Amino acid sequence: MESTGTVLRELRGAQKSSKGVSLYSRYVNRPAGRLLAAVAHRAGLAPNQVTLISAAFTFAALAAVALVEPSWWLGAAVYAGLAIGFAFDSADGQLARLTGRGGPDGEWLDHVVDCAKMILVHTAVLISFYRFGELPSKAWLLLPLGFLFTAVLTFCAGLLREQLGKAAARTAPASGGATAPVSRMRAVALLPADYGVFCLVFALLGAPAAFRAGYALLAAVHALFLVAFLAKWFRELKALRAG
């Protein structure tokens, strides 16, 4: 069997494009996922098994948010569980590209887990607010619902943009244009919308007021990104039809 170092080198050569990826995903989550993918490959795990490991870490952390009274130790444990789950979420795709064992079933499972994660993370915050939060106002209970709406709409609209774009590309003549370079400024700008950065707010669970403020700030930022993404994706799809 190949050494871990050899597998890591092969994984580096099989990376997805960094276009549209934030600095966190490019320099933290993808390298962590690459290491986990190499370990999984050495252990003989299939990509779908890695996806399920990702789900186990993530869902266990979110269950703790909903069921355990907030504290600093809980915040550290929840952040670690979410970050590890996110790294395994990167590892499954990297392992699939390395081994050639990816397929529609794996892509479907990965999206199902991502969708469940997106729904449960804000549901867990809502439950925690209701059970443990000494809220300044009951209106705070609406915040996780608004954040959930924003996250689901972004996910579904982005997925549709990707699929409709692929369908249009298959029927359109090849343009032969050069690929746009990866923008570091864009990678920095996307940091607030990165799931890995979002996970950091859970480290503040031991300070409820700070957690609420951080969560509310991220909700507002994600809402602004949603508006920008929807306008951008609509223009892109309209341009594909015109082309």
N, C-alpha and C positions, 0 to 999 in steps of 0.2 A: 504494500500500500504506500502511496505517496506520503512524504513527510508533510507536517503542518506548514513548514516554510514554503515548500513547493506549491501546496494548495493555495496559500495566500498569494503567491505570485500569479497563479492562474486566475484567481478571483479578481485581482487588480486589473487584469487584462480583459475581464468580462463585465466591467462596470457599465451601468447605464449612464447616459449623458447627464452632466451636471447642470444643464440648462433648466432654469426655473426651480432650482434647489437652493435652499437657504444655507448659510454657513454652518449652522448646527448639523444639518443632515449631511453636508458634504464632509465636514472635518471631525464630527463626533459620532453620529449615528451610523453612517455607512462604514467607517473603519471598525466600529464595534461589531456591527453586523457581519463584516467580512471575517473577523476573528471567530465569531460564533458559528458562521457557516463552515469555516475550516474545521472547527471542532466537531460539528455535526457530521461533516463528511467523513472524518476519521472514525466517528462512532457508527457510521452506516445508517444514519437517519435519512428519511425521505423529506423532501420539501414540505409536504403536507403535515408531517409530524412536527416539523419546526414551527409551522403556523399554529398548530395546536398548543405548543409550548408557549408561544407568544400570547395566545389567548389565556392560558392558565395564569401567567404572571399578571396580565392586565386585569382580568376579571377578579382575581383574588384581591388585588389592590383596591379596586373599586368597591368590592363588597365591604372591605374594611372601612372605607370612607362612609358608607351608608350605615354601618352597624356599630362602629366603635366611636366612643366620645373623642372629639379632636384633642390632640396633644402634640408636643414636639416630636416625641418618638414615633407617633403614628404618621406624622407628616414625612419624617425621614423614610419610614418603611414604605409608605405609599409612593413617594417619589421614586425610590429604588425599584419598586415593582413595576411602575409604569415605564420607567426608562429602560429597564431590562426587557420588558415586553416589546417596547418600540424597537430595540436593537434586534430582537429575534424576528420582528416583522420585516426588517431589512434583510435579515439573514436568509429567510425562506426563498426570496426571489433570487438572491445571489447564488444560493445552492442550486436552484433550478437551472440557472444559466450555466453553471459549472458542469452539472451532470447531464444536462439535456433531458431531465425528467419532469420538466414543467409541462403544463397542459391546461385546457379549459377548466378542468376540475380544480386544479390548484389555484388558478386565477379567481375562480368563483368563490372558493373557500376563503381566500385572502380578503376579497371584498366583503364577504358576509361578516367576517371577524371585524374588519375595519368599521363597518356600519354598526354592528352591535356595540363596539367600543365607543363610538361617537355618541350613541344614544345613552348608554349606561353611564358614561362619565358625568354627564350633566344631570341625569336622573339621580345618581349617587349624591351629587352636591345638593340637589333639591331635598332629598331625604335627610341629609345631614343638617341642612338649615332648619328643617321642620322639627327634627328630633332634638338637636343639641344647641342650635344657634339662638342666642339671646339677641334677636334681631331688633334694630331700631324701629322697623316698621314691617308689617306683613307683606308690604309691596316687594320686599327683597325676594320673596318666594317666586316672583315672576321672572327674576333675572335668569335662573337656570333654564327656564322655558324659552326665553328669548334667545339665549346662547345656543340652545339645542336647535331651535328653528334656523338660526344662522348657519350652524355647522352642517345640518342635514341638507339645506338648500345648496350650500357651497359644494358639498360632496356630490350630490345628484347632478347639479348643473355641470360640474367639472367632468364627471364621468360621461355625461351625454355629449359634452363638447369633444371629448377624446374619441368616442365611438363614432359620432357623426363626422368628425374630421377624417377619421380613417376611411369611412365609407366614401366620402367625397374624393379622397386621395386615390382610391382604387379606380375611380371612373374618370379622373382628370388626367390629361397628358402630363408627362414628366416635365418639370420646369427647368431642371438642371441648375437651379440657383445654388449659391454657396450657403452653407449653414451659418447662422448668426453666431458670433462668438459668445462665450459664457461671460456674463456681466457680473463682476464682483459687487458693484453697487446694488444691483438687483438682489444678489444673494444676501446682502446686509439688510436691505429693505424688507425682505421676506421673513426675517427672523421672528417678528411678533406673531406671524401666522403659522409658524412651525409647531407641530405637535410636541416636539421635544422641549421647546421653550415653554409651551403651555403647561407641561408637566411640572415645571419648577414651582408654579404657584402653590402646589400641594405641600411643599416644604414649609409653608406658612400656616399650616393647620393649627399649630400651637398658639397662634395669635389670631383669633377669629376676625377681629376688625381688619387686620392687615390682609388676611386671606380674602375677605369680602372685597376690599379695595382692589387688590390685585386681580381677582377674578372679574370684577366689574370693568376694570381697565382693559383687560384682554377681550372681554365681550364687545366693548365699544370698538376696539381695533379690528376685531374679526368682522364686525358689521361693516366697517368702512372698506375692508378688503373685499367683502362680498359684493358691494356696489361696484367697486373697480373691476373685479373679475367678471361680473355679469356683463358689464358694458364691453369689456375687452373680448370676451368669448362671443358675444352677439356680433360684434364687428367682424371678427375672424370668420365666423360661419357665413355671414352675409357676403364677405369677400370671396369665399370658396364657391358660393352659388354664382356670383357674378363672373368668376373665372371659368 
